[in-house]
Amino acid sequence: RHGYRHDVVAFPRFVRAGGDGFVDDRGDAFDLLERVRRVARAAVAAALYPRVLKIEKPAQRYAESAEGAVAQDAAARELRFMRRGDGGRFERAFLHPASACFAERSWPSPWAVYGECVETNRVSVRDCGEASPYALLLFGGALDPNPIDGSILVDGWI
């Protein structure tokens, strides 16, 4: 009993009205899937914890459109990935060209974790993925709270 007619009949179960009166067609199935993705990303960040990258983005640029100014994502080559190397010093790392995230332009979080680091004439990381600041806070190293400015430092640098 699969087919177009069955999908149309089942569709209203996944549609709900939003608070503004418009219909949100993502539905409960979308919300559940998004929650599962967040938990999976947090588990990956916990498993790969010592291998963390700080993502430094260039200054925000805007493009003119009919609706006004729209923020543009930075080009992939403009992003800088910094990792904590041996001895605690910071060094620039590059995404390996074979990495699935090599051309990624949008990194909502300023942190990422990686699975493998290859050091040739430059440091390249593979198997890279976004890490939530909350996942790093919960599953990271030692916490150093700073009540004066309302921040928490994880492992002395995050």
Disulfide bonds with the S-S distance in Angstrom:
none
